Amino acid sequence: MIRVCKHVIDFEKILEIIKEQEYNVENCVDRCDICRGEKKPFVIKDEEVLVADSFEEFEKLMKE
């Protein structure tokens, strides 16, 4: 299961990338350091934080 913070950078773009996978949108996933601090695309997948420097890198992470 993938958890997505609704405040993450380019929220809609992230949902487009993960649309084929099972996910849950949450108000906050308690990773404000990434979401608001670093402002990088990220999700939490099976309790592991997957964070990328770019959306291209994020797409590759999600295909693994």
Summary of the structure (lengths in Angstrom):
residues: 64
radius of gyration: 10.3
end to end distance: 14.3
largest distance: 28.2
contacts: 163
relative contact order: 0.25
helix: 38%
strand: 25%
